[in-house]
């Protein structure tokens, strides 16, 4: 009788959209160095793929929502 393997991937992981550092910088309208600083400080969660980083769209949205500053 063959054994069934459990899937270790999280549900919906296939729908996660990853962005490069350059794409995040473009969306946020900041420099790539600013994005690297956010990643290295832990303020913006990222996944390391080889020598590169990838950031989920949700992480960018969450960061921007939490960083909102009401000047008025």
N, C-alpha and C positions, 0 to 999 in steps of 0.2 A: 504494500500500500504506500503510495508516494506521500511524502509529508508536504504540507502547504507552508509556504514562506509568508511571513507577515510583511507587509509593506512598511518600511521605516520612514518613508517620506510623509511629511505632514499633508493633511488634506488641503487641496487648493494650491499647493506649492508650484504646480505647473503654470498657474495663472500669475505668479509673481513677476513683475516687470523690474529688471535690474537696469540701472543707469551707470554709465562710466562717470569718472570724476569730471571730465569735460562737459558731459551732458548735465550733470548736477549744477556745475558752475554756470552754465548757460541759463538753466531754469531759474536759478537764484539770482542771476545777474551779478555774480561776484567772480573773483579770480579762482583759478584752479588751486592756487596756494591756500586760499581761504578755506576751500573745501577740504584739502588735505589737513589743515589745522583742526577743523571740526572733527574729522575722522580720528586723527591721532589723539585728540583730547577726550574722545569718547562721547562728545555731544551729538555726533551724527553716526549711528551704527552702520557698519559696512562689513562686507564679506571680502576676504582676500582670495583672489583667484590668481595663482602664480605670483607674479610680482605686482599685479594690478589690484585695485579695489573696485568693488561694485556696491552700489547703494540702491536699496529698493525705493520705488516711487513713494510707498507709504511712509518710509523713514523720512524722506524729504518733506512730505506733507505734514507729518507729525512735528518735525522740527520747526517748520514755518508757523504752524498753528501755535506752538508753545512759545515761540520767540516773538510773537506779535506784541508790539509796544504801542499803547494808546497815548499819544502825545497831547491829546486834547483834554 
